[in-house]
Amino acid sequence: MTQHLPSPHTATSQLLADRPATVIGQWHRAFEVTPGSLDDTAREAFTHGQCHAFARALTAATGWPALGLLTSDCDGQDFMCRDYGGRNCPCRIGHIVCQRPDGAHVDIKGAHRPLHVPDCENADSLPMTGNLWHVIDESPAWRDANTCLARSMVAPLLASL
């Protein structure tokens, strides 16, 4: 399966390893994250608002496929629903993780058994296709992905697994 990675909207500014960078998360909350520092602030930022950036960075580094973890049923009211609807509707994606070869779901907080990802317990998953990535890239409901900062978090996470 081909994974769609950085979009033209992806933040790619240069990072200074010892200087915090601002990353925008859920509800437009600003997080000051130090590149390569896998601390509570980084975990919060890349769980609540920038999980798509981390999933892209982890996929690029490992080749592991990304999965969208689904929330409640599609109500057909969101603009993202017009081409999808139902089970595969992008409006249902609440978190994005990568699937390790052993089946574990990996995000910035670590490796989790399927159906046991924190805050997404019992969530169905959907393989992230190029079309789904495109919808997320174009949606104002998702923040611009800060993949540059996310890439700096991959090695520390992999070392912790």
C-alpha positions as CSV (number, residue, x, y, z in Angstrom):
1,M,0.0,0.0,0.0
2,T,1.4,3.4,-0.9
3,Q,1.4,6.0,1.9
4,H,0.9,9.6,1.1
5,L,3.4,11.6,3.1
6,P,4.1,15.3,3.3
7,S,1.6,17.7,1.7
8,P,2.3,21.1,0.3
9,H,0.9,22.5,3.5
10,T,3.3,20.7,5.7
11,A,5.4,22.8,8.1
12,T,9.1,22.3,7.2
13,S,10.9,25.1,8.9
14,Q,14.5,24.5,10.2
15,L,14.7,23.5,13.8
16,L,17.3,24.4,16.3
17,A,17.9,21.3,18.5
18,D,18.1,23.2,21.8
19,R,15.3,25.8,21.2
20,P,11.6,25.0,21.7
21,A,9.4,25.3,18.6
22,T,5.8,26.2,18.7
23,V,3.4,23.5,17.4
24,I,-0.3,24.0,17.1
25,G,-2.5,21.3,18.4
26,Q,-6.2,20.6,19.0
27,W,-8.4,23.6,19.6
28,H,-5.5,25.8,18.3
29,R,-3.6,25.2,21.5
30,A,0.1,26.2,21.2
31,F,2.7,23.8,22.6
32,E,6.4,24.7,23.1
33,V,8.2,21.5,22.1
34,T,11.9,21.0,22.1
35,P,13.1,19.0,19.1
36,G,14.1,15.5,19.9
37,S,12.8,15.8,23.5
38,L,10.2,13.1,24.1
39,D,8.6,14.7,27.2
40,D,5.0,15.3,28.4
41,T,4.6,18.4,26.3
42,A,5.7,16.6,23.1
43,R,3.4,13.6,23.9
44,E,0.5,16.0,24.5
45,A,1.1,17.9,21.3
46,F,1.5,14.9,19.1
47,T,-1.5,13.1,20.6
48,H,-3.9,16.0,20.6
49,G,-3.6,17.8,17.3
50,Q,-0.5,16.6,15.6
51,C,-0.9,12.8,15.6
52,H,-1.1,13.0,11.8
53,A,2.3,14.6,11.6
54,F,3.9,12.0,13.9
55,A,2.3,9.1,12.0
56,R,3.7,10.5,8.7
57,A,7.2,10.8,10.2
58,L,7.0,7.3,11.8
59,T,5.8,5.8,8.5
60,A,8.6,7.5,6.6
61,A,11.2,6.2,9.0
62,T,9.9,2.7,9.4
63,G,7.6,1.9,6.5
64,W,4.9,0.9,9.0
65,P,1.4,1.7,7.6
66,A,-0.7,4.4,9.2
67,L,-4.2,3.7,10.6
68,G,-7.0,6.1,11.4
69,L,-8.7,5.2,14.6
70,L,-12.4,5.9,14.3
71,T,-14.8,7.7,16.6
72,S,-18.6,7.6,16.6
73,D,-20.6,7.1,13.5
74,C,-20.6,9.6,10.6
75,D,-23.6,11.9,10.8
76,G,-23.3,13.1,7.2
77,Q,-23.1,16.7,8.3
78,D,-19.4,17.4,7.9
79,F,-18.0,18.6,4.5
80,M,-15.6,15.7,4.6
81,C,-18.6,13.3,4.4
82,R,-19.6,14.3,0.9
83,D,-17.5,11.7,-0.9
84,Y,-17.3,9.1,1.8
85,G,-19.9,8.7,4.5
86,G,-20.5,5.7,6.6
87,R,-17.6,3.5,7.9
88,N,-14.9,5.1,5.8
89,C,-15.8,8.7,6.5
90,P,-12.8,10.9,7.3
91,C,-14.8,12.9,9.8
92,R,-14.7,9.8,12.0
93,I,-10.9,9.7,12.3
94,G,-10.1,10.8,15.8
95,H,-6.4,9.7,16.1
96,I,-3.8,8.4,13.7
97,V,-1.3,5.7,14.7
98,C,1.1,3.4,12.8
99,Q,0.9,-0.4,12.9
100,R,4.1,-2.2,13.8
101,P,4.7,-5.6,12.1
102,D,3.7,-7.4,15.3
103,G,0.3,-5.6,15.1
104,A,0.9,-3.1,17.9
105,H,-0.5,0.4,17.3
106,V,2.3,2.9,17.8
107,D,1.9,6.6,18.5
108,I,4.0,9.2,20.4
109,K,3.1,7.6,23.7
110,G,4.4,4.2,22.7
111,A,3.2,0.8,21.5
112,H,-0.3,-0.3,22.4
113,R,-2.3,-3.4,21.8
114,P,-5.0,-2.9,19.1
115,L,-8.2,-1.6,20.7
116,H,-6.2,-0.4,23.7
117,V,-4.8,2.9,22.5
118,P,-5.3,5.5,25.3
119,D,-8.3,7.7,24.7
120,C,-9.3,5.5,21.8
121,E,-10.1,2.2,23.5
122,N,-12.2,-0.2,21.3
123,A,-11.9,2.1,18.3
124,D,-12.1,0.5,14.9
125,S,-9.2,1.3,12.5
126,L,-9.1,2.3,8.9
127,P,-5.9,2.1,6.7
128,M,-4.8,5.6,5.7
129,T,-5.0,5.8,1.9
130,G,-3.7,8.6,-0.3
131,N,-7.3,9.8,-0.6
132,L,-7.8,10.0,3.1
133,W,-4.5,11.8,3.6
134,H,-5.5,14.3,1.0
135,V,-8.8,15.0,2.7
136,I,-7.0,15.6,6.0
137,D,-4.4,17.8,4.3
138,E,-7.2,20.0,2.8
139,S,-9.5,20.0,5.9
140,P,-9.5,23.1,8.1
141,A,-10.6,20.7,10.9
142,W,-7.0,19.3,11.0
143,R,-4.0,21.5,11.8
144,D,-1.1,21.9,9.4
145,A,1.2,19.0,10.0
146,N,4.5,19.9,11.7
147,T,6.3,16.9,10.2
148,C,9.7,18.6,10.7
149,L,9.3,18.6,14.4
150,A,7.6,15.2,14.4
151,R,10.6,13.7,12.6
152,S,12.8,14.8,15.5
153,M,10.7,12.7,17.9
154,V,10.9,9.4,15.9
155,A,14.4,8.2,17.0
156,P,13.7,8.9,20.8
157,L,10.4,7.0,20.6
158,L,11.9,4.0,18.7
159,A,14.7,3.9,21.3
160,S,12.1,3.8,24.1
161,L,10.1,0.9,22.6
